Amino acid sequence: MRTYDRLITKMDADSIASLYATDGELGKVAKGRDSIKKFLLTFKKFQVLLNESKTDSIVMAGDSAVQTGSYRQEVILPSKDTAHLKGLFHANWIWKKSEGWHIKKMETTPISNQ
């Protein structure tokens, strides 16, 4: 998740998409690396100042893992306003022997914003 946080801060759509499995899902909005990248590129005019995640639990079983936790973000919107966001995340990971861990599905639930 530290890598994910760092890449979100940079809004590096290519690298973020590569963290997902080839058929990975970003919530209900994008499935597959190309679709995830295309979705993330719609946020090019947003400047992420901070993206921090905190893991509450990881449960591993064979070649998969389920991770839950919370996140917070500070983002400068295209309007130049700053949004302070926080919420919960749920990530399903899969181990690919030749590639390492990849996100199979990531879902977030906002709990507040200002």
URRAMO-V314531 format. One record per run of one state. SS is the DSSP state (alpha for helix, beta for strand, coil for the rest). FROM is the first residue (numbers start at 1). TO is the last residue. Records with the same first field share a line. If there is no record, write none. Layout:
# URRAMO-V314531
SS = FROM-TO / FROM-TO
This chain:
# URRAMO-V314531
coil = 1-1 / 11-12 / 19-19 / 27-29 / 32-32 / 42-46 / 62-63 / 77-81 / 97-99 / 114-114
alpha = 2-10 / 13-18 / 33-41
beta = 20-26 / 30-31 / 47-61 / 64-76 / 82-96 / 100-113
